[in-house]
Amino acid sequence: MLAAAAHLTDRDHTLLGWLADHGVLTTVQIAAALFPSLDFAQRRLRTLTGLELLARFRPLKLDGGSHPYHYVLAPLGAHLVAVHRGEPPPRPAQARARMRALTARANLPHLLGVNQFFTDLAAHARTHPNAHLHRWWPTTTCTRMGAFTKDDDDALVRAYRPLMRPDGHGVYSEHSRTVAFFLEHDTGSEDLPRLVAKLPRYGAFTQATGHRWPVLFHLHDPVREDHLHRLLAREAPPVVPVATTVGTHDPISYVAATAATDPHPGCPPRACPAEAHWWLHGHPGARLCLADLPGTPPAPR
């Protein structure tokens, strides 16, 4: 392990930490978020795989062939991340079992869709000096007791375990504007009333912690987006800000949405989530940039 660690850069440690937290990333996601070019990323990924820090696989396509490489932590990489974080290292059998589970994961497209959202933000921040992705948390971190605090003296908040299960939580800033948010990445597998039924738990989170952060629905279809806002308008006003955008639900092979049916033009498919593509519920104006969405400031960590 010491020999492998001697070859690592800060960027390598970032990548290994992301894979420890978020499971699987594709070559294209990694390259966009962390590297100046795809060729550079591919060379470095081959090196890290040769050092047995990463493992890779290629899911098969239904119509033949295979998708690009998908990367996960190898057991040695998982051990190194744990040591680097001061955590107990996983047993090799545990690390191998997690690696196998990720390669055979039934909802892999959903996981990759969530990770696509955040790697798009990271890629935007990498190429825009005034932008920064400060925090990218998975569901497991969001649901830990005491994950969200107002200050170190608030024992009640430290003992609070959130009831909601967002697909991700982030803190993003651009041009001195900062927003903390929760992400709900939608693939169309749940009906709209079930999506709306998630909002009271975010309201309970706001009441318990004082953090009133927007809930972002990343939808796969503009018609579904319009129907969601119509349903929200018929319900009681949500306690937290709600914003929606339309993008791909399959980051591997994108199927374009029909922009002509979008009641809020200006949200093209595969649009960067940092830009002005967010339809804030109850806001009559144009779509907003991510950093312009309303909410209380994020607590420092």
RAFEN-V704650 format. One record per backbone hydrogen bond with DSSP energy under -1.0 kcal/mol. CO is the residue of the C=O (numbers start at 1). NH is the residue of the N-H. Records with the same first field share a line. If there is no record, write none. Layout:
BEGIN
CO->NH ; NH
END
This chain:
BEGIN
1->5
2->6
4->7
5->8
9->13
10->14
11->15
12->16
13->17
14->18
15->19
16->20
17->21
18->22
19->23
22->24
25->71
26->30
27->31
28->32
29->33
30->34
31->35
37->41
38->42
39->43
40->44
41->45
42->46
43->47
44->48
45->49
46->50
47->51
48->53 ; 54
49->52
53->74
55->72
57->70
59->67
61->64
65->61
69->27
70->57
71->25
72->55
74->78
75->79
76->80
77->81
78->82
79->83
80->84
81->85
82->87
91->95
92->96
93->97
94->98
95->99
96->100
97->101
98->102
99->103
100->104
105->108
107->111
108->112
109->113
110->114
111->115
112->116
113->117
114->118
115->119
116->120
117->121
118->122
119->123
120->124
121->125
122->126
123->127
128->131
130->175
132->173
135->171
137->169
138->142
139->143
141->144
144->147
151->154
153->155
154->158
155->159
157->160
160->146
168->183
169->137
170->181
171->134 ; 135
172->179
173->132
174->177
177->174
179->172
181->170
182->216
183->167
184->218
191->195
192->196
193->197
195->198
196->199
199->203
200->204
201->205
202->206
203->207
204->208
205->209
206->210
212->296
214->182
215->243
216->184
217->245
218->186
219->247
221->225
222->226
223->227
224->228
225->229
226->230
227->231
228->232
229->233
230->234
231->235
241->215
242->281
243->217
244->279
245->219
257->259
258->261
259->262
268->271
272->275
274->290
275->277
278->288
279->244
280->283
288->278
289->292
290->293
END
